[in-house]
Amino acid sequence: MEKKPMGLQLVGLDLVFYVHKTRYSKHIFDHAKYYSICFMDQEHKNQLGYFGRVSGRDENKMEKCGMTVNNQDVAPYFEESSVVILCKVMGKSDFDQKSVDENVYEWYQEEGVHSQYYGEIVKVLVKDHK
């Protein structure tokens, strides 16, 4: 599937995402220099559900999901994505439990809070719907 750079200028902006410390993907992001955020159309709902149900500790989800991984850019992404945002890792930090609102903190008392990863958007790809 051909991807074209997005007309809207997002390159240079920051993107922040959060990963819980118990997730297998955390160790991947802790060592990554770049990452991708992939947005999918509704037709890929089953594959996305699979990613939420199965841990990468148990099997290679990239191989078993039935989608095509593109490794030709700074970070891997799925060819089937309608939008791909490629980011350079700029930093990481863990939430300080004392700085989280007490109502929010209740959610994290058992397993702790998330790590947050900061990235600079270096490229945005959009599916060509021709």
Secondary structure, 3 states (H helix, E strand, C coil): CCEEECCCCCCCCEEEEEEECCCCHHHHHHHCCEEEEEECCHHHHHHHHHHHHCCCCCCCHHHHCCCCEECCCCCCEECCCCEEEEEEEEEEEECCHHHCCHHHHHHHCCCCCEEEEEEEEEEEEEECCC
